[in-house]
């Protein structure tokens, strides 16, 4: 007997379309692992996700610069069924995805898409293979630092007598130790002496009470310029560090703009951090919204860097910028 199947077929088609539509409209969960200095990166990330109209909930987690907390955050991301993880900083990224050699290790995330940002050098840290691809199927990222030689040339353009660079670093943060090694190599090719003070002992977290003595050592070694390198620790204690340097007649050069605008660093050469957050959000949207594979995406680089100089600090140090520098730099009050 012939039967008219058009009605049940139409109903089935509608149900299928509704099911697909519901799945596509389902709120995605982004699990963000950061620390207390996330803003304005976090603001840029949040604003870009909201502006896109994509339905996503961001769960923010501050690991408080304590690496021991990161395995628990790995477990939590899995437990809540995160659709994507954002990691802010080298330490957070290593704690969540490990190194290239850890790919496949269940102690780290390999089955959830991850976007890293604010990582000083993802290649030296063995997080990613190269700019074309991270070399890991679940990992994408951003890069927001200029070549360190640019910072050295900025100092030379500001002070023709520059020949010694000071650095405080700590092995507790992989990014900090990596920057120490980079600057040590650079000192051999760019004609300056690096005076570095290790702030951590046996891999422990540095003690902020040790900052004054470390600064005294740099001053006694004839240091007039200090570079921040890459350090969440120094960012967390920015006022004590930058003010203490200034009191000892040393100028701080920072890759973090907020140390110039909000503390007492003299110069910064940096990408706009809100823009960095937006770039990371665009990577996340390509994965969650557009269905792209993280490992197929190139690491997106910031291409514009701003020069900012704190004129109040310049006057206190009696180091007014040369006219040529003022032509390219933004000047700010303290």
PyMOL commands that set and color helices and strands:
alter all, ss='L'
color gray80, all
select helices_A, chain A and resi 6-25+41-52+67-79+90-97+100-102+148-158+174-190+208-220+232-236+238-247+258-261+273-288+294-296+311-317+323-326
alter helices_A, ss='H'
color red, helices_A
select strands_A, chain A and resi 28-34+56-62+84-88+113-117+139-143+164-169+193-198+225-227+251-254+267-270+300-301+306-310+330-332
alter strands_A, ss='S'
color yellow, strands_A
deselect
rebuild
show_as cartoon
